[in-house]
Amino acid sequence: ADAKSHGMIMMIDYSGSMDRILGDTIKQTLNLAMFCKKVSIPFEIYGFTSGDDCGRQYSTLVNSEVDHSATRIFELLSSSMKKPEFEEAFKMLYLRTSESRYNTQISRVEGFGGTPLNEILMASDYIVNNFRNKFPVQKVNYVLLTDGDGRNVRVQRDDYYSYSRDMIIDKNGKLSKIRRNSNACTAHLLNDLRKQGV
């Protein structure tokens, strides 16, 4: 209505609790993808989970650093894919919706895990910025397809007794003090995305 160009980023929760509804969620996401493709709206679809130890790095974290080592974010489909790659990715995603999905060969990264919701919201700053660099759209719509809360953010502590319920997040030199508990952290991070015009 306001004649602005739009882009969409969709994030699908691959946690274990999504098992019963993941097929329907993917089908709906594929419908959105086909709509975007038909009307030339650029889009990217990602999956996220804590997954297994696949690719985890066990390097020592710096004191007060957020632990992202178990977070998995993987691209599933994108409007910038070439036609053969798009069709193959679309087909593999559709196969994941069938009842026999456990018989289909999937990447270990896509294995069910936990819900690192706050960790992927932190990473979304980079995803959104990269998207805007690729596609000069005026409005970025961020669709989060999940069934529940994330876990509390894990922060490295040199001293066990220095544990605090609060944490300070540094985003490009801007410091924000927030509660570590999942709901307060999620609300803050979502609000931060909104302030960026998402």
Secondary structure, 3 states (H helix, E strand, C coil): CCCCCEEEEEEEECEHHHHHHHHHHHHHHHHHHHHHHHCCCCEEEEEEECCCCCCCCCCCCCCCCECCCCCEEEEEEECCCCHHHHHHHHHHHHHCCCCCHHHCCCCHHHCCECCCHHHHHHHHHHHHHHHHHHCCCCEEEEEEECCCCCCCCCECCCCHHHCCCEEEEEECCEEEEEECCHHHHHHHHHHHHHHCCC
